[in-house]
Amino acid sequence: MSTEIQEIRLNLGHIELAAHLFGPADGLPVIALHGWLDNANSFIRLAPKLRGLRILALDLAGHGHSEHRPPGAGYALWDYAHDVLRVAEQMGWARFALLGHSLGAIISVVLAGALPERVTHLALIDGVIPPTSGPQDAAERMGMALQAQLNLDSKRKAVHPTQERAVEARMKGLVAVSREAAELLGQRGLMPVPGGYTWRSDSRLTLPSPTRLSEAQALSFVKRIACPAHLIVAADGMLARHGALLEQLPFVHEQLPGGHHLHLNDESGATLVADCFNRFFGIS
């Protein structure tokens, strides 16, 4: 496919989102959703290697160059799914494929399970269902989340003296990435502020969720998926140690070498993922 990247903005009425467009105008419509605290550059290596696809790679709300949600609002999975539907409406896509990594994969599963008639293909990278918990934890989790919201008012985002220091911090984050991956994410995720640079992402993204689904509820979305689905599991990623969950999935999954960001960390990882998904989409 073409390596040309088009930058666009989409006004959804309730929020404005930024995105990259890759590929031929007549290609199969695909909406690509990145992971937590990442941005559309998550697909900057992978998208040009995928054939015959019209890929719209979003900056999810609160990430990259997209707007943050208004004061008092949060970042629930269902709100992200609503955003994706609004994007599809703006693009004129009655049916579309979803390509998701991590959080983006979870959003993809939620949307494909909730409205299976809208989704043609589901291509997932190291993510399936949201973290789950039992009903006995509900009150404690709610209290923790409410207190964290109050505490956020007194916190300030980290400011790094140089872009290099900001990149190094991202390399050592909760999910480690390669230097090249951190630099690519930084191209879209860093902004200058007094004293240096900070990440654009909304601080509210770090707040714990006030509620969680049970495992049965989460898997109900998986069970309603009606389209072909293919999950790539990173050998050194987040899903490889959840064999019991993988065995419950009704769709194809395969393991590839690399970490959680295997599609972004280096060109060889991106090529391996692209080879799998080109076979999956079956477009020559």
PASEBA-1860 file (N, C-alpha, C; in nm, 3 decimals):
! residues 284
1> MSTEIQEI> 0.083/-0.119/0.000/0.000/0.000/0.000/0.086/0.124/0.000 ~ 0.025/0.237/-0.027/0.097/0.364/-0.031/0.151/0.399/0.106 ~ 0.272/0.458/0.110/0.329/0.501/0.237/0.288/0.644/0.270 ~ 0.211/0.708/0.183/0.166/0.843/0.210/0.071/0.844/0.328 ~ 0.090/0.942/0.418/0.006/0.955/0.537/-0.068/1.087/0.529 ~ -0.198/1.081/0.546/-0.281/1.201/0.547/-0.326/1.229/0.689 ~ -0.304/1.351/0.736/-0.348/1.391/0.870/-0.487/1.452/0.858 ~ -0.582/1.403/0.940/-0.717/1.458/0.936/-0.766/1.484/1.078
9> RLNLGHIE> -0.872/1.565/1.088/-0.941/1.588/1.215/-1.089/1.560/1.193 ~ -1.151/1.502/1.293/-1.291/1.463/1.284/-1.368/1.525/1.400 ~ -1.464/1.611/1.368/-1.548/1.672/1.472/-1.670/1.585/1.492 ~ -1.676/1.519/1.607/-1.784/1.424/1.635/-1.902/1.489/1.707 ~ -1.897/1.619/1.725/-2.003/1.689/1.797/-1.968/1.704/1.943 ~ -1.939/1.593/2.010/-1.906/1.599/2.152/-1.754/1.610/2.175 ~ -1.675/1.584/2.071/-1.529/1.591/2.083/-1.468/1.591/1.944 ~ -1.348/1.646/1.932/-1.275/1.644/1.804/-1.154/1.553/1.818
17> LAAHLFGP> -1.141/1.461/1.724/-1.032/1.365/1.726/-0.939/1.383/1.607 ~ -0.813/1.354/1.627/-0.714/1.356/1.520/-0.688/1.213/1.473 ~ -0.642/1.201/1.348/-0.618/1.067/1.293/-0.523/1.073/1.176 ~ -0.463/0.959/1.145/-0.386/0.936/1.023/-0.469/0.851/0.928 ~ -0.459/0.879/0.799/-0.520/0.795/0.697/-0.410/0.734/0.612 ~ -0.416/0.603/0.596/-0.321/0.530/0.513/-0.398/0.454/0.405 ~ -0.332/0.432/0.291/-0.381/0.336/0.195/-0.476/0.391/0.092 ~ -0.512/0.307/-0.007/-0.595/0.350/-0.119/-0.737/0.386/-0.075
25> ADGLPVIA> -0.794/0.486/-0.141/-0.927/0.534/-0.105/-1.032/0.425/-0.121 ~ -1.010/0.330/-0.212/-1.107/0.223/-0.235/-1.072/0.095/-0.157 ~ -0.979/0.106/-0.063/-0.941/-0.011/0.016/-1.047/-0.048/0.118 ~ -1.033/-0.167/0.175/-1.124/-0.213/0.279/-1.115/-0.118/0.399 ~ -1.228/-0.062/0.445/-1.224/0.032/0.558/-1.179/-0.035/0.687 ~ -1.079/0.025/0.751/-1.026/-0.026/0.878/-1.007/0.092/0.973 ~ -1.055/0.079/1.096/-1.028/0.178/1.200/-0.928/0.116/1.296 ~ -0.812/0.181/1.313/-0.705/0.129/1.397/-0.703/0.204/1.530
33> LHGWLDNA> -0.698/0.127/1.638/-0.707/0.182/1.774/-0.584/0.142/1.854 ~ -0.514/0.241/1.903/-0.387/0.219/1.974/-0.410/0.184/2.121 ~ -0.301/0.162/2.192/-0.306/0.125/2.332/-0.307/0.244/2.426 ~ -0.320/0.213/2.554/-0.326/0.312/2.661/-0.201/0.400/2.663 ~ -0.221/0.531/2.662/-0.115/0.633/2.665/-0.029/0.635/2.539 ~ -0.069/0.563/2.434/-0.001/0.570/2.306/-0.074/0.669/2.215 ~ -0.054/0.660/2.086/-0.124/0.748/1.992/-0.121/0.684/1.853 ~ -0.169/0.756/1.753/-0.181/0.699/1.619/-0.048/0.652/1.561
41> NSFIRLAP> 0.063/0.705/1.609/0.194/0.661/1.561/0.225/0.516/1.601 ~ 0.140/0.457/1.684/0.155/0.316/1.717/0.152/0.229/1.591 ~ 0.084/0.279/1.485/0.068/0.201/1.362/0.155/0.254/1.248 ~ 0.248/0.343/1.279/0.327/0.409/1.174/0.417/0.311/1.100 ~ 0.459/0.203/1.166/0.541/0.100/1.101/0.455/-0.008/1.036 ~ 0.346/-0.043/1.101/0.264/-0.154/1.055/0.175/-0.118/0.937 ~ 0.106/-0.005/0.944/0.005/0.029/0.843/0.058/0.029/0.700 ~ 0.177/0.086/0.674/0.226/0.084/0.535/0.257/-0.056/0.481
49> KLRGLRIL> 0.265/-0.155/0.569/0.296/-0.291/0.524/0.169/-0.373/0.498 ~ 0.054/-0.317/0.528/-0.073/-0.387/0.508/-0.131/-0.351/0.373 ~ -0.175/-0.450/0.298/-0.214/-0.431/0.158/-0.366/-0.418/0.142 ~ -0.405/-0.324/0.056/-0.544/-0.313/0.016/-0.639/-0.262/0.122 ~ -0.586/-0.194/0.221/-0.668/-0.145/0.331/-0.668/0.008/0.335 ~ -0.783/0.065/0.365/-0.795/0.209/0.391/-0.798/0.223/0.543 ~ -0.684/0.253/0.602/-0.669/0.251/0.747/-0.679/0.392/0.804 ~ -0.773/0.410/0.895/-0.783/0.533/0.972/-0.733/0.504/1.113
57> ALDLAGHG> -0.614/0.555/1.145/-0.554/0.532/1.276/-0.584/0.652/1.365 ~ -0.667/0.630/1.465/-0.713/0.738/1.552/-0.611/0.770/1.661 ~ -0.608/0.898/1.702/-0.564/0.933/1.836/-0.691/0.923/1.921 ~ -0.699/0.827/2.010/-0.816/0.816/2.096/-0.832/0.943/2.180 ~ -0.952/0.969/2.225/-0.976/1.086/2.310/-0.877/1.089/2.425 ~ -0.821/1.208/2.452/-0.725/1.222/2.560/-0.583/1.184/2.525 ~ -0.560/1.143/2.400/-0.428/1.097/2.355/-0.384/1.179/2.234 ~ -0.252/1.187/2.215/-0.198/1.249/2.094/-0.254/1.387/2.070
65> HSEHRPPG> -0.298/1.412/1.944/-0.349/1.544/1.907/-0.501/1.555/1.919 ~ -0.566/1.453/1.972/-0.710/1.460/1.993/-0.742/1.542/2.118 ~ -0.865/1.592/2.122/-0.908/1.669/2.239/-0.921/1.578/2.360 ~ -0.912/1.641/2.478/-0.942/1.573/2.602/-1.092/1.583/2.628 ~ -1.145/1.488/2.704/-1.285/1.496/2.740/-1.307/1.615/2.834 ~ -1.428/1.671/2.836/-1.453/1.791/2.918/-1.443/1.761/3.067 ~ -1.429/1.865/3.148/-1.423/1.845/3.294/-1.544/1.766/3.343 ~ -1.517/1.674/3.435/-1.624/1.592/3.490/-1.650/1.463/3.414
73> AGYALWDY> -1.597/1.453/3.293/-1.616/1.332/3.213/-1.501/1.235/3.239 ~ -1.519/1.110/3.196/-1.416/1.009/3.214/-1.382/0.940/3.084 ~ -1.311/0.829/3.094/-1.262/0.756/2.977/-1.303/0.609/2.984 ~ -1.434/0.586/2.989/-1.486/0.450/2.994/-1.475/0.383/2.857 ~ -1.465/0.251/2.857/-1.457/0.176/2.732/-1.575/0.207/2.641 ~ -1.692/0.218/2.699/-1.814/0.239/2.620/-1.810/0.373/2.549 ~ -1.747/0.474/2.613/-1.735/0.605/2.549/-1.640/0.598/2.430 ~ -1.533/0.523/2.443/-1.443/0.504/2.328/-1.516/0.433/2.214
81> AHDVLRVA> -1.596/0.331/2.248/-1.671/0.259/2.144/-1.768/0.354/2.073 ~ -1.831/0.441/2.148/-1.921/0.541/2.088/-1.844/0.633/1.994 ~ -1.725/0.676/2.036/-1.642/0.761/1.950/-1.614/0.691/1.817 ~ -1.579/0.562/1.823/-1.545/0.488/1.701/-1.665/0.482/1.608 ~ -1.782/0.459/1.662/-1.903/0.457/1.579/-1.926/0.593/1.513 ~ -1.905/0.699/1.588/-1.920/0.834/1.531/-1.820/0.858/1.419 ~ -1.699/0.808/1.437/-1.597/0.820/1.333/-1.641/0.746/1.207 ~ -1.691/0.624/1.224/-1.739/0.547/1.109/-1.851/0.620/1.036
89> EQMGWARF> -1.941/0.683/1.111/-2.050/0.758/1.050/-1.994/0.873/0.967 ~ -1.894/0.944/1.021/-1.834/1.056/0.949/-1.765/1.010/0.821 ~ -1.706/0.891/0.826/-1.636/0.838/0.710/-1.732/0.776/0.608 ~ -1.858/0.758/0.647/-1.955/0.694/0.559/-1.938/0.544/0.552 ~ -1.884/0.484/0.658/-1.857/0.341/0.660/-1.966/0.269/0.740 ~ -2.061/0.209/0.670/-2.165/0.131/0.737/-2.106/0.007/0.802 ~ -2.005/-0.052/0.735/-1.935/-0.168/0.789/-1.785/-0.142/0.776 ~ -1.709/-0.191/0.872/-1.566/-0.161/0.875/-1.496/-0.268/0.958
97> ALLGHSLG> -1.366/-0.280/0.935/-1.283/-0.369/1.016/-1.222/-0.290/1.131 ~ -1.178/-0.362/1.233/-1.110/-0.300/1.346/-0.972/-0.364/1.364 ~ -0.872/-0.280/1.381/-0.735/-0.322/1.410/-0.697/-0.259/1.543 ~ -0.679/-0.341/1.646/-0.656/-0.285/1.778/-0.537/-0.344/1.849 ~ -0.466/-0.258/1.922/-0.355/-0.302/2.006/-0.388/-0.272/2.152 ~ -0.374/-0.370/2.241/-0.388/-0.351/2.384/-0.524/-0.290/2.418 ~ -0.529/-0.169/2.474/-0.657/-0.103/2.500/-0.740/-0.096/2.373 ~ -0.676/-0.066/2.261/-0.748/-0.060/2.134/-0.810/-0.193/2.095
105> AIISVVLA> -0.742/-0.303/2.129/-0.797/-0.436/2.103/-0.919/-0.461/2.190 ~ -0.912/-0.417/2.315/-1.025/-0.434/2.407/-1.146/-0.355/2.358 ~ -1.125/-0.230/2.318/-1.234/-0.149/2.262/-1.292/-0.219/2.139 ~ -1.207/-0.274/2.056/-1.251/-0.343/1.934/-1.340/-0.462/1.967 ~ -1.302/-0.541/2.067/-1.382/-0.656/2.106/-1.517/-0.612/2.162 ~ -1.516/-0.508/2.244/-1.641/-0.456/2.301/-1.736/-0.412/2.189 ~ -1.684/-0.338/2.092/-1.768/-0.286/1.985/-1.815/-0.399/1.892 ~ -1.725/-0.491/1.858/-1.761/-0.602/1.768/-1.861/-0.697/1.833
113> GALPERVT> -1.856/-0.707/1.966/-1.953/-0.790/2.037/-2.086/-0.720/2.056 ~ -2.082/-0.590/2.080/-2.205/-0.514/2.102/-2.284/-0.495/1.973 ~ -2.214/-0.466/1.864/-2.280/-0.442/1.735/-2.211/-0.527/1.627 ~ -2.230/-0.658/1.632/-2.156/-0.747/1.540/-2.187/-0.721/1.393 ~ -2.302/-0.664/1.363/-2.338/-0.640/1.223/-2.257/-0.528/1.160 ~ -2.186/-0.449/1.240/-2.109/-0.336/1.185/-1.965/-0.373/1.150 ~ -1.912/-0.482/1.206/-1.768/-0.510/1.197/-1.742/-0.628/1.104 ~ -1.653/-0.608/1.005/-1.625/-0.710/0.904/-1.508/-0.801/0.941
121> HLALIDGV> -1.409/-0.746/1.008/-1.289/-0.822/1.049/-1.240/-0.765/1.182 ~ -1.177/-0.851/1.260/-1.122/-0.810/1.388/-0.977/-0.857/1.396 ~ -0.883/-0.762/1.389/-0.740/-0.792/1.395/-0.685/-0.735/1.525 ~ -0.641/-0.822/1.614/-0.606/-0.783/1.750/-0.458/-0.811/1.780 ~ -0.395/-0.719/1.853/-0.256/-0.735/1.893/-0.246/-0.728/2.045 ~ -0.219/-0.840/2.108/-0.191/-0.851/2.251/-0.296/-0.782/2.340 ~ -0.422/-0.807/2.309/-0.531/-0.756/2.391/-0.662/-0.819/2.349 ~ -0.751/-0.846/2.446/-0.881/-0.906/2.414/-0.992/-0.846/2.499
129> IPPTSGPQ> -0.990/-0.876/2.629/-1.098/-0.829/2.717/-1.040/-0.739/2.825 ~ -1.122/-0.653/2.884/-1.071/-0.565/2.991/-1.039/-0.644/3.117 ~ -0.958/-0.587/3.206/-0.936/-0.651/3.336/-1.070/-0.673/3.406 ~ -1.085/-0.787/3.471/-1.213/-0.823/3.533/-1.197/-0.836/3.685 ~ -1.309/-0.837/3.755/-1.308/-0.860/3.899/-1.442/-0.918/3.941 ~ -1.446/-0.971/4.062/-1.569/-1.028/4.114/-1.655/-0.924/4.183 ~ -1.782/-0.954/4.207/-1.873/-0.857/4.268/-1.833/-0.816/4.408 ~ -1.757/-0.899/4.476/-1.718/-0.867/4.614/-1.622/-0.748/4.621
137> DAAERMGM> -1.561/-0.713/4.508/-1.464/-0.603/4.506/-1.526/-0.470/4.465 ~ -1.656/-0.467/4.433/-1.717/-0.350/4.371/-1.709/-0.226/4.458 ~ -1.746/-0.236/4.585/-1.749/-0.119/4.673/-1.609/-0.064/4.697 ~ -1.514/-0.153/4.722/-1.376/-0.110/4.747/-1.317/-0.041/4.624 ~ -1.344/-0.098/4.507/-1.293/-0.038/4.384/-1.354/0.100/4.361 ~ -1.483/0.114/4.385/-1.547/0.243/4.368/-1.486/0.347/4.462 ~ -1.464/0.310/4.587/-1.404/0.404/4.681/-1.264/0.445/4.640 ~ -1.184/0.349/4.595/-1.048/0.379/4.549/-1.051/0.476/4.432
145> ALQAQLNL> -1.142/0.454/4.338/-1.150/0.539/4.220/-1.196/0.680/4.255 ~ -1.294/0.692/4.343/-1.342/0.824/4.383/-1.233/0.903/4.454 ~ -1.158/0.837/4.542/-1.050/0.907/4.612/-0.939/0.948/4.516 ~ -0.910/0.862/4.418/-0.807/0.895/4.319/-0.847/1.017/4.238 ~ -0.976/1.031/4.207/-1.024/1.149/4.135/-0.999/1.275/4.215 ~ -1.027/1.270/4.345/-1.003/1.386/4.431/-0.854/1.419/4.439 ~ -0.772/1.316/4.454/-0.628/1.336/4.469/-0.564/1.394/4.344 ~ -0.626/1.371/4.228/-0.567/1.418/4.103/-0.556/1.569/4.098
153> DSKRKAVH> -0.644/1.639/4.169/-0.644/1.786/4.168/-0.512/1.843/4.220 ~ -0.445/1.770/4.307/-0.321/1.822/4.367/-0.196/1.772/4.297 ~ -0.214/1.695/4.191/-0.099/1.640/4.119/-0.068/1.720/3.993 ~ 0.057/1.723/3.955/0.099/1.792/3.834/0.171/1.693/3.742 ~ 0.152/1.709/3.613/0.218/1.620/3.519/0.369/1.638/3.523 ~ 0.440/1.530/3.500/0.586/1.535/3.498/0.635/1.621/3.382 ~ 0.734/1.703/3.407/0.798/1.785/3.304/0.943/1.737/3.291 ~ 0.981/1.700/3.169/1.115/1.650/3.143/1.198/1.761/3.079
161> PTQERAVE> 1.321/1.780/3.123/1.400/1.894/3.074/1.429/1.891/2.924 ~ 1.435/1.771/2.867/1.462/1.757/2.724/1.371/1.649/2.665 ~ 1.358/1.650/2.533/1.283/1.543/2.467/1.349/1.408/2.491 ~ 1.480/1.405/2.493/1.552/1.281/2.516/1.515/1.220/2.652 ~ 1.506/1.304/2.756/1.469/1.254/2.888/1.325/1.204/2.889 ~ 1.239/1.272/2.814/1.099/1.228/2.805/1.089/1.093/2.735 ~ 1.169/1.075/2.631/1.172/0.946/2.560/1.223/0.836/2.653 ~ 1.328/0.865/2.729/1.382/0.765/2.821/1.279/0.726/2.926
169> ARMKGLVA> 1.201/0.822/2.973/1.096/0.792/3.070/0.991/0.700/3.009 ~ 0.956/0.724/2.883/0.857/0.639/2.817/0.911/0.498/2.796 ~ 1.039/0.487/2.768/1.100/0.355/2.750/1.087/0.270/2.876 ~ 1.089/0.336/2.993/1.086/0.264/3.121/0.948/0.268/3.184 ~ 0.845/0.296/3.107/0.710/0.307/3.160/0.655/0.175/3.207 ~ 0.527/0.177/3.248/0.462/0.056/3.298/0.477/-0.059/3.198 ~ 0.466/-0.027/3.069/0.493/-0.124/2.963/0.614/-0.072/2.884 ~ 0.727/-0.137/2.899/0.850/-0.090/2.836/0.842/-0.100/2.684
177> VSREAAEL> 0.905/-0.004/2.617/0.913/-0.005/2.471/1.057/0.024/2.430 ~ 1.089/-0.003/2.305/1.222/0.026/2.253/1.241/0.177/2.241 ~ 1.365/0.218/2.227/1.392/0.361/2.209/1.324/0.411/2.082 ~ 1.333/0.334/1.974/1.270/0.378/1.848/1.120/0.394/1.865 ~ 1.056/0.302/1.936/0.912/0.311/1.958/0.879/0.434/2.041 ~ 0.956/0.458/2.146/0.932/0.575/2.232/0.950/0.704/2.153 ~ 1.048/0.707/2.064/1.069/0.827/1.982/0.953/0.849/1.886 ~ 0.902/0.742/1.826/0.788/0.755/1.734/0.664/0.802/1.809
185> LGQRGLMP> 0.639/0.746/1.927/0.525/0.791/2.006/0.546/0.937/2.052 ~ 0.670/0.972/2.081/0.700/1.107/2.125/0.678/1.212/2.017 ~ 0.698/1.174/1.891/0.674/1.269/1.781/0.533/1.325/1.785 ~ 0.439/1.243/1.831/0.299/1.281/1.832/0.247/1.308/1.974 ~ 0.322/1.261/2.072/0.272/1.268/2.209/0.335/1.370/2.300 ~ 0.446/1.432/2.257/0.514/1.529/2.342/0.479/1.673/2.302 ~ 0.480/1.763/2.400/0.460/1.905/2.370/0.548/1.987/2.462 ~ 0.596/2.103/2.410/0.680/2.190/2.493/0.597/2.263/2.598
193> VPGGYTWR> 0.653/2.275/2.718/0.591/2.350/2.828/0.704/2.425/2.899 ~ 0.671/2.523/2.983/0.777/2.588/3.061/0.860/2.486/3.139 ~ 0.989/2.488/3.116/1.078/2.395/3.186/1.114/2.271/3.109 ~ 1.053/2.252/2.990/1.091/2.135/2.911/0.976/2.080/2.830 ~ 0.950/1.950/2.845/0.849/1.879/2.765/0.765/1.790/2.855 ~ 0.639/1.776/2.817/0.550/1.683/2.886/0.469/1.606/2.783 ~ 0.410/1.496/2.826/0.327/1.416/2.736/0.187/1.477/2.729 ~ 0.130/1.479/2.610/0.000/1.543/2.587/-0.116/1.469/2.654
201> SDSRLTLP> -0.100/1.342/2.682/-0.211/1.260/2.729/-0.276/1.317/2.855 ~ -0.407/1.304/2.864/-0.485/1.354/2.976/-0.449/1.278/3.103 ~ -0.422/1.353/3.210/-0.386/1.290/3.337/-0.495/1.197/3.388 ~ -0.620/1.221/3.351/-0.730/1.136/3.397/-0.721/0.994/3.342 ~ -0.642/0.974/3.238/-0.624/0.840/3.183/-0.557/0.745/3.282 ~ -0.486/0.800/3.380/-0.416/0.717/3.477/-0.505/0.679/3.596 ~ -0.629/0.730/3.600/-0.717/0.699/3.711/-0.769/0.556/3.702 ~ -0.786/0.490/3.816/-0.842/0.353/3.813/-0.990/0.357/3.774
209> SPTRLSEA> -1.034/0.253/3.709/-1.174/0.242/3.672/-1.261/0.221/3.795 ~ -1.373/0.293/3.807/-1.459/0.274/3.925/-1.535/0.142/3.924 ~ -1.552/0.082/3.807/-1.622/-0.046/3.796/-1.546/-0.137/3.700 ~ -1.564/-0.267/3.720/-1.508/-0.366/3.629/-1.613/-0.472/3.600 ~ -1.607/-0.526/3.479/-1.694/-0.637/3.444/-1.648/-0.765/3.513 ~ -1.740/-0.858/3.532/-1.700/-0.993/3.571/-1.642/-1.062/3.448 ~ -1.572/-1.172/3.469/-1.516/-1.243/3.354/-1.626/-1.292/3.261 ~ -1.736/-1.337/3.317/-1.848/-1.384/3.234/-1.905/-1.271/3.149
217> QALSFVKR> -1.918/-1.153/3.208/-1.967/-1.038/3.132/-1.871/-1.001/3.020 ~ -1.741/-0.999/3.051/-1.642/-0.964/2.949/-1.643/-1.064/2.835 ~ -1.652/-1.192/2.867/-1.651/-1.295/2.763/-1.779/-1.296/2.681 ~ -1.886/-1.236/2.734/-2.010/-1.229/2.656/-1.991/-1.146/2.530 ~ -1.901/-1.048/2.535/-1.871/-0.970/2.414/-1.798/-1.057/2.312 ~ -1.703/-1.137/2.361/-1.628/-1.226/2.272/-1.722/-1.323/2.201 ~ -1.818/-1.377/2.277/-1.908/-1.480/2.223/-2.003/-1.425/2.116 ~ -2.027/-1.293/2.116/-2.120/-1.236/2.019/-2.050/-1.191/1.890
225> IACPAHLI> -1.919/-1.200/1.885/-1.846/-1.159/1.765/-1.884/-1.251/1.650 ~ -1.924/-1.190/1.539/-1.973/-1.268/1.425/-1.878/-1.265/1.306 ~ -1.775/-1.182/1.310/-1.685/-1.168/1.196/-1.559/-1.252/1.216 ~ -1.480/-1.274/1.110/-1.350/-1.338/1.128/-1.263/-1.257/1.223 ~ -1.192/-1.325/1.311/-1.108/-1.257/1.409/-0.974/-1.328/1.420 ~ -0.869/-1.249/1.438/-0.734/-1.305/1.449/-0.659/-1.227/1.557 ~ -0.608/-1.299/1.656/-0.535/-1.238/1.767/-0.389/-1.277/1.761 ~ -0.302/-1.176/1.765/-0.158/-1.199/1.776/-0.119/-1.182/1.923
233> VAADGMLA> -0.056/-1.285/1.979/-0.009/-1.284/2.117/0.142/-1.263/2.117 ~ 0.189/-1.160/2.184/0.332/-1.135/2.194/0.393/-1.232/2.295 ~ 0.499/-1.302/2.257/0.560/-1.403/2.343/0.605/-1.344/2.476 ~ 0.650/-1.218/2.474/0.695/-1.152/2.597/0.600/-1.039/2.635 ~ 0.475/-1.053/2.596/0.378/-0.947/2.620/0.288/-0.975/2.739 ~ 0.163/-0.927/2.731/0.074/-0.930/2.845/-0.023/-1.049/2.844 ~ -0.045/-1.109/2.728/-0.142/-1.217/2.717/-0.083/-1.356/2.727 ~ 0.046/-1.369/2.698/0.108/-1.502/2.688/0.092/-1.582/2.816
241> RHGALLEQ> 0.086/-1.514/2.931/0.075/-1.585/3.058/-0.070/-1.617/3.097 ~ -0.164/-1.582/3.010/-0.306/-1.607/3.039/-0.358/-1.719/2.948 ~ -0.295/-1.835/2.960/-0.332/-1.947/2.875/-0.476/-1.991/2.891 ~ -0.527/-1.984/3.014/-0.666/-2.026/3.038/-0.764/-1.937/2.962 ~ -0.736/-1.809/2.958/-0.821/-1.717/2.882/-0.812/-1.746/2.734 ~ -0.691/-1.765/2.683/-0.672/-1.789/2.539/-0.747/-1.915/2.494 ~ -0.752/-2.014/2.581/-0.820/-2.138/2.545/-0.971/-2.119/2.530 ~ -1.025/-2.014/2.593/-1.169/-1.989/2.586/-1.210/-1.910/2.462
249> LPFVHEQL> -1.113/-1.858/2.390/-1.145/-1.772/2.277/-1.192/-1.854/2.158 ~ -1.300/-1.813/2.093/-1.353/-1.890/1.980/-1.290/-1.854/1.847 ~ -1.185/-1.770/1.848/-1.122/-1.734/1.722/-0.973/-1.765/1.724 ~ -0.912/-1.753/1.608/-0.772/-1.792/1.590/-0.678/-1.699/1.665 ~ -0.579/-1.757/1.731/-0.473/-1.675/1.789/-0.339/-1.744/1.763 ~ -0.236/-1.663/1.745/-0.102/-1.718/1.725/-0.001/-1.632/1.796 ~ 0.107/-1.695/1.840/0.210/-1.626/1.916/0.327/-1.588/1.826 ~ 0.375/-1.464/1.843/0.491/-1.415/1.770/0.596/-1.367/1.870
257> PGGHHLHL> 0.723/-1.374/1.834/0.828/-1.326/1.924/0.821/-1.174/1.941 ~ 0.853/-1.129/2.062/0.855/-0.985/2.086/0.775/-0.947/2.208 ~ 0.785/-0.818/2.243/0.714/-0.765/2.358/0.577/-0.713/2.322 ~ 0.513/-0.646/2.418/0.375/-0.600/2.403/0.358/-0.509/2.282 ~ 0.460/-0.428/2.250/0.456/-0.339/2.134/0.535/-0.398/2.017 ~ 0.522/-0.527/1.993/0.603/-0.592/1.890/0.581/-0.532/1.751 ~ 0.465/-0.472/1.725/0.435/-0.413/1.594/0.502/-0.277/1.575 ~ 0.558/-0.221/1.683/0.616/-0.087/1.680/0.762/-0.084/1.721
265> NDESGATL> 0.804/-0.179/1.803/0.939/-0.174/1.860/1.049/-0.177/1.754 ~ 1.029/-0.252/1.645/1.130/-0.258/1.540/1.064/-0.303/1.409 ~ 1.137/-0.286/1.301/1.083/-0.319/1.168/1.056/-0.468/1.153 ~ 1.141/-0.552/1.212/1.121/-0.696/1.197/0.991/-0.740/1.264 ~ 0.960/-0.684/1.380/0.835/-0.717/1.447/0.715/-0.670/1.367 ~ 0.724/-0.549/1.312/0.616/-0.496/1.229/0.593/-0.585/1.106 ~ 0.701/-0.636/1.049/0.690/-0.722/0.931/0.621/-0.854/0.965 ~ 0.656/-0.912/1.080/0.593/-1.036/1.122/0.442/-1.018/1.142
273> VADCFNRF> 0.405/-0.908/1.209/0.263/-0.881/1.232/0.193/-0.856/1.099 ~ 0.256/-0.779/1.012/0.196/-0.750/0.881/0.175/-0.877/0.800 ~ 0.271/-0.967/0.802/0.257/-1.092/0.728/0.134/-1.170/0.776 ~ 0.114/-1.173/0.908/-0.004/-1.243/0.963/-0.133/-1.177/0.919 ~ -0.139/-1.045/0.929/-0.264/-0.975/0.899/-0.290/-0.968/0.749 ~ -0.187/-0.965/0.667/-0.211/-0.970/0.521/-0.274/-1.104/0.483 ~ -0.229/-1.210/0.546/-0.293/-1.340/0.522/-0.436/-1.340/0.573 ~ -0.455/-1.280/0.690/-0.588/-1.277/0.752/-0.688/-1.200/0.666
281> FGIS> -0.650/-1.082/0.621/-0.742/-1.002/0.539/-0.755/-1.060/0.398 ~ -0.650/-1.131/0.354/-0.660/-1.201/0.226/-0.674/-1.111/0.106 ~ -0.612/-0.994/0.112/-0.620/-0.899/0.001/-0.483/-0.895/-0.066 ~ -0.478/-0.923/-0.194/-0.349/-0.928/-0.264/-0.318/-0.791/-0.324
END
